[in-house]
Amino acid sequence: MSKVEEFEELRSLLFSIAYRILGSVSEAEDAVQEAWLRFDASPTRPDSAKAFLSTTVTRIAIDVLRSARVRREEYVGPWFPEPLLSDPYQDPARAVELADSVSMAALLLLERLSPLERAVFLLREVFGFGYDEVAAAVGRSEAACRQLLVRARKHMEAGRPRFEADRAERQELASRFFDALKDGDVGGLQDLLAADVQLVGDGGGKAPQLARAVVGAENVARLLGTVFPWLIRIDVTCEPHEINGQPGAVVRDRDGKVLHTLSLDVLDGRIQTIRSVVNPDKLGHIGPVADAWAVDREVKRVRGGRG
């Protein structure tokens, strides 16, 4: 097998590791590409391409995350990971761990960990690497990795997100939600929301966004049921799609450009959290990005009777 073939066989795993460490599709893709360049430039053929490449991409991602932490501290408003429409890496033996770890809620929880704790937790708990492999990847002893994992587990267990286990039930509830959303059915929306539901948006100061989280079923239902019918009137579409393994949608303008994504956390037959990513810098990997400010102005014109 050539180097290219070995790399391509491992590409999906490498991306999945990098994305979970970084929470960014674009940065994960860059990390994977840099790992390939180092693999290709290596004068000797490593005994294990998987070990070499997973170690390389992990160390690159850790370095990137350390610098990204500074930028995130200065971020305007809530910070969310870049939405992921599908995880390219599949492993039936670890399907549950992989699915849980890629959700928005889990990735936000991982932000509580140090870069090293995050990498150790993901490699060991999510991808099932042995302690010797984890130690080699992060450049620490096995004993140190065990301690890092203990600390990481404590942080994660304290706030571990819970979701509706039945995929069909989640999707059925999401379908009812998006139908009510398009119809502006405030009562129908409220029936689907948890009493303490939160609606939170990430615009990064680069798109229209909520001034703060909207809390409570009545408040969230009224806001969504009021705004979305006006978006529909100007030919905005809501395309149901899994977002980070959870029910959601990609919202597009009349030209099919991406306006924002919505993701839903579902538990006990109710929607617990609705997250919207509007920051255009986080949507380019999905497709051409819409001008959210222009859409906002058009809605205001139509609502004001001037359009």
N, C-alpha and C positions, 0 to 999 in steps of 0.2 A: 504494500500500500504506500502510495506517495505521501509526502508531507501535506499536500493540498487535500488529499482524500482523508487523511487522518484528522486534519483540522475541521473539514466540513462535517465529518461524522460527529464531532464534539461541539460544533458551533452552538446548537440549541442549548446544551447544558451550560456552556460558558456565558451565553447571554442571560440565562435565567439566574445564574449566580450573581452576575454583575448588576442586573436590574434590581434584585432584592437587596443588595448592599447599597445601591445608589438611589433607587426610586426614580430613575430617569431612563427613558428609552434611549434618548440620543447619547447620553453619557455611557450607557451600557454598551451600545453599539460601538462607540469610540474605543472603549476598553477592550472589547473583543478584537477589534481591528489591530490595536496596539499589541495585543497578545500574539496575534498571527505574525506580525512583523518581527517580533522577538523570536518566535519559534522558527520562522523561515531563515532568520539571520544566524541562528545558532550553528556554530561550526561542527558540533557533534549531534548525533541523533539520540535524543533521550530514550532511556529504557521504556518509559511509559509516557506517551503523548498526553494522556489524560492527566497524569500527575503534574507534568510540566506546565500544561496550558491552564489547568485549574488553579495551580499555585500562582502563575503569572497574572491571570485575570483578577484573582482575589487581591493580590498586592497592589495592582494598578487601581482597582476600585477603592481599596482602603485609602490610598493616597488622594484620590479624587474626592472622596467623601470628606476627608479632613479639611480640604480647602472649601468644599461646598458648604460645610457647617457655618463658616463665617458669612457667606452670602445669604444663607437661610435666616440668620439672626437679623439681617437687615431687610428681609422680605416684607413687602407691603401686604398686610392682611394675612389670613390663614395660608399655610403652605401645604399643598397636597402633592403626592407623587404624580408623575406623568401617567395618564391613563393607558392601560395595556388592554388591547382588545382580545388577544389570545396569547397564552404562554406556549412558546414553541417546544419546550421540553416536556416530555411525558414519560413517566415511570410508574406503571401500574402498582408496583410494590410500595410506592410512596405517594400515591395519588392524593390522599387526605392532607398530608403535610404540605405538599406542593400547592394545593388549592387554597388552604387556609392562609399560607404565608404570603400569597400574592395579593390578597384583598387590600383595599385602601386602609381599612381599620388596622390590619396587621402591620402594614408598612409604616403607618403613623406611629404605632406602638414601638416598632423597631428604632424609631428616631430617639427613643429614650436611652438607647444603648450607646456605648462608645464604639468607634469604628471596629476595634478589635473584637469586642464582645459580640457585635453584630455579625461579623464574619464567622466567628467560631460557632455561634448559635445556628446560623444558616447552614454552614457546611455539615455540622454534626446532626442537628435536629431535623432539618428539612431535606438535605440531600444524602444523609446517611453515610458520610465519610467516616473512616476510622480515625481514632485519635492521632495515630501516627501521620495520617494524611492531612488532618487539620493542622497539626503542629508544623508540618513542612510548609503548608500553604501560608500560614501567618508568621512564620519565623520565630516561634516560641516553643518551649518545651511542652511535652505532653502534660506534665503536672500543671504548668501555668495555664494551658488550655482548659484543663478540667476546672480550674478555679474561675476562669473567665466564663465558662459555661454555667457554673453554679450561679454566678451573679446575674448573668443574662436571663436565666430561667426565672429567677425571683422577680425581675422586672416584668417579664412577659406574662408570668402567671398572675401577677397582680392586676393586670388590665386586659387579659386575653379576650379578644372579641369572640362573641358567640353569634352563630347564624342559624337560620332555619336549615335543618339537615336535609330535608326532602327537596331536591332540585326542582321537581315538577310543581310543588306547592309554591316555591319561590317565584317561578316563572309565571304561574297562573295569577298570583297576586300582582306581580309587576305588570302583566298584561292589563288587568283591571285598572291599575293605577294610571297607565299611559292612556287608556281609553277615556277615563274620567278627566285626565289632564287636557286632552284635545277638546273635549266637550265643555270644558269650564265648569264641570260638575263639582261644586264646592262641597256639597254634602257627601257625594260619593267619594271624594278624596279624603274627607275627614274620617269616614268609616274605615279607611285602610291604614290610617296613621296611628302610631302609638301616641298615648296622651302627652308624653314628653319628647316627641319627635323633634329633631333638629334639622334645619336646612342651612347648609354652610357652603359658601362659594370661594373659589380661589381665582382671583383675577390678576393678582400680582401688581395692581396699579396700572395695568396695561389694557384693561377692558372694563366695561360696566360691571360692578359687583355689589353685593350686599354690604351695607355699612357694618353690619354685625350679623351674627347667627340669628335666625328666626326660630323661636322655640314654641312648641305647643301645637297640637293638632289643628285647632281652629285657626290660629295665625298662619300656619304654613299652608293649609288648604285654601284659605282666603287669598293669600298672595299668589299661589300658583294658579288657582282657578280664575283669577282676574287677569294675570299677565299672559298666560299661554294662548287663550283664544285670540288675542290681538296678534300674537306671533303667527298663528295659523292664518289669519287674514292677510298677512303679507307673504304668504307662501313658505313660511318656515316649516320644516318637516321634522318629525321625531322618529328616528329609526331605532327600534329596539335592538339592543346588542349587549352581550355580556361585557362588563367593564371590570377588569381585575378579578374575574371569576365570579362576580356577583351580578344580579340583574341590573340592567341600566339601558342607556340609549345614547346615540350620537345625534345631536341636534344640528340641522343644516339649514342654510339660507336657501333662497329660491334658486340659486345657481349650483346648489349641491355642495357648497363650501362649508367646512366645519365651523359651527358657531360655538358649541361647547358640548361637554359630555355630562351625563347624569349617572350616578351610581347609587344603588339602594341597598341598605343593610336591612335584612328581614329576619325577624325573630318572633316566635309565638303568634304567627298569623298577622303581624302588623309591621309596618315600615318604621324602623327605629331612627335611621339617619339617611338624609339625602345630601350627597356631595356633588357639587357642580364645579368642573374645571373649565374656566373661561379664558385663562391666560393664553394668548395666542402662541407664546413660546413653547407651550407644552402640548400643542395640538398638531404641529406640522407633520409628525410621523403618521397621522391618520389620513391626511389628505390636505389639499389646498385649504387655507384658513380664511374664514369670512372676516369682514370688517364689523366687529361687534358694535362699535360706536355708531356706524352708519345704520345698522339694524335698529339700534336703540332710538336714534333720531327719527327713523321712519315710523316706528311704533308710536312715538309721541305725536307725530304729525297726524297719523290716522286717528288716534284717540282724541285729538283736539279738533277733529272734523276738517282738517286742512289737506287731507290726502285721500 
